[in-house]
Amino acid sequence: MSETVEKKNEEFEKIDVFSFVNDFFHRLRRLWLLVLILTVASTGLFYYRTTTSYSPTFVAEATVSVEIVNGGTYANKNTAEQMGLIFPYILTTGALSDVIAEDLGTASVPGTINVTCIKGTNLLTITVSSWDANYAYDTLQSVLRNYPAVAQFVVGQTELKVIDDSGVPTDTGRESVIRGSIKRGALIGFLLGLAIVAINVLTFRTVRNETELRSLLNIPCLGTLPFYQKKQRRNSTRTEINILNDGESSDYVESIRLVRTRLERQMEDKKVLMVTSSISGEGKSTVAANLAISMARKGKRVVLVDCDLRNPTVSQIFGLTEEYPGLVSILRGKSQLQDSLVSVTDHGNPLGLTLLPGGEREPRLVEILESENMTHVIQTLRESADVVILDTPPSAMLVDAMMLVRHVDAIAYVIMSDYARRRYIFEGVEELSSSGAPIVGCILNGGRTHGGRYGYYGYYSYRGKYGYGSYGYGAKAYSAKAYGGEKKSSKSERSSSKSGHGTSRKSKSKEE
């Protein structure tokens, strides 16, 4: 097989501004809850800090006019400006502070004093801030009495006439401070959320469409299965996609049929097909199950083997309610192959599809997957069926798929749109191709519709969660998405269907 991956393509890929903005808003739609949580959390933190550490401050204020004894209007304006300018100096030197402290009978000035001049007038605004309302007002009155006497050595003899006096202050401005704190907290949290989304776009590079898939891998793309959100029916706990059931999206059924046709063209005389993915949650089990159904509807004898023994899900996809001896039991020598096979019917009609469930979970698989019993099982199924499909664990996570490579003739690699990092896809494909595994093509799952916009068809993982923890690993799990909403169906499609042990009601449409 020729070079399968263009590894440097991603590392040296230039960031296109339009593409970045498009990806940013797309990722924002997925991470909006994180942005909301950060905004609310930051707002709450700022509110808590402000309300718990806030110290009340009372502000007394007076507006006064400056008049020089025997002076004119021009002199009054100049004097007011000079008094406003020299005030910080007088206050710093302590000349005014000592007089006010002595006047109030305190050791120091019980507050903060500020004087500003209203430009172009002979008016001064004097403010005093203090933790006590009476101290603030008393200090202001002391300033009005003593400031002219202290400043007369610089500006001459003046008089201050009060034009407006706030009186004893009562409002600390607490509500205003809290509102300002809430606004700052909300803004900081929101911007932090947007920054995380931007970083996620720059670092979390995924594959979203067939064009990006072809630029990453030199492997044929067998097709795109459209995004499909399965609606859960009332009184039903089943949400898996199974084209045997009534009411499934016709677009999804057609896409499965197209992928099957292309896959058959690639396989030719090959019999054993492995369906795998990079990481968990990409929908490989659902894809494998529906490909098996589509092939069987075409008249082929198909056996679907659940080789994902750490997290077997084929039984749930087909709604098997009874327990059957599975692959684990066969490999352990506890049961026979014929006792574990389950036949599937298509709405009561015979269908050439047989299931081999995985059985109970088995965390220690190295010895049984490499055993002679496994070789015997695959060989027996190869001789009795036209196509054998192996649903295996993700290749970038576990070595299970590598153990089964020697038994397969072809590999279909499932890639979930905008889900797995590109490096995981590269690692999974590289791991398989380095062993000489025959990867015949990739299947993009949950991708765009033909119109280029995201539709309502795609993948829904069983139980919504399927990660490292499901395989007995303690690493961070990759949670599959649960998509909501379903394409509106016709009256004949709205009738609910039941399928137990691989059976379901009669369909009103045919596969071919």
Beta strands, then each sheet from edge to edge (+ up, - down):
strand 1: 58-68
strand 2: 112-118
strand 3: 123-130
strand 4: 158-165
strand 5: 221-226
strand 6: 272-277
strand 7: 302-306
strand 8: 342-346
strand 9: 349-356
strand 10: 387-391
strand 11: 410-416
strand 12: 439-447
sheet 1: 2+ 3- 1+ 4-
sheet 2: 5+ 12+ 11+ 6+ 10+ 7+ 9+ 8-
end
